[in-house]
Amino acid sequence: MNNLGSLTAVAFGLQAFVTLLVILDPPGATPFFLALVGDRSPRERVRLAWQAASVSLFVIVLFALFGKFVLNYLHVSLFGLQGAGGLLMLLISLELLTGKESPDVSSGKGNVALVPLGTPLLAGPGAIVTTMLYVNYAHGAAKQSALLLAIIATHIVIGVTLMFSTRILGLIKESGVTLFARIAGLLLAAIAVEMIVASVKGFFNL
């Protein structure tokens, strides 16, 4: 990322958009989304899709503006943030694997768009760190505006992807949703373990 400072505002924004899109990975989040919203109504699925994108957008923008200050004030390292996110995702993955949801989720009170979809699945440590790095190179109003547009455009793609993915649920039926949940739980557990291991390595400079 050392060459970011020499890019034009347009090239800077395009590179930020592509990088964030790859890290946030909307297609990769789709199985987890479908597994968590399989028992909701079609209208509610669409609402949750855009709500998850909105929550991720809010978290990313929040860290872009105040990330360094908040982490420094709380004396929290990025590795600590990564480890916490990994533990949270591991708990969610165990619920998906065993089919045992938390009381709030099973009663319909829980909002899966907030946790784990909005964060840490979408707006996870990788996306947060990347955004904070781009902020460091966003010198001038043009590049700052380009970065903001890139972040917004990325989350529009996320919302559209998750929204249209709900059409799959009509084809796979209830048994398919259960299968999706088990596969998503396994993949999410693997991602969580990787995050925790990376966090431990970062703490001990391994």
C-alpha positions, 0 to 999 in steps of 0.5 A: 500500500506504499504507492497509495499516496501517489494515486489520483483520487479516482484510482485511489477510490477504485482501489479502495472499492476493490480491496474492501469488496474482496475483504468483505466478500459478499458471496462468501457471507451469503451462506451464513446469511441464508443459514441465519434468516432461513426461518424468517419471512421473505419481507423480513429477509430483505430487511435484514439483508439491508440492515446487515449492510447498514450495520457494517457500513456504520461500523466501518465509517465509525472506525475510519473516523475514530478507530485509532482514537478509540483503540488507543484510549481503551488500550486495545490492540488490533490483535485484541480486536481480532481475537474478540471477533474470532471468539464471538464468531466461534460461539455463533458457529457452534450454534449453527452446527448444533442447531441450538440458537440463543433465546433471543434469536429463537424467539424472534427478538434477536437481530442477526443483522447486527451480530454476527452478520453486520459485525464481525462477519462483514465489518470484521478486523480485516475490513476495519484495519484495511479501512484505517490504513486507507484513511492514513493515505487519504490526503485531501478532500478529493481522496477522502471523498473517493474513499467514502464513496468506495465504502458506500458503494461496497455496502450497496453491493453487499445489500444487493447480493444478500437481498437476491440470495434470499430467492435461493431459500424458496428452492432449497426448502427447510432441509436445505436450510438446515444443511446450509446452517451446518455447512455455514457453521463449519466454515464460520468455525474455521474462519473464527479459529484462523482469526484467533490463531492470527491474534495469538501470533500477533500478540507474541510476535510469532 
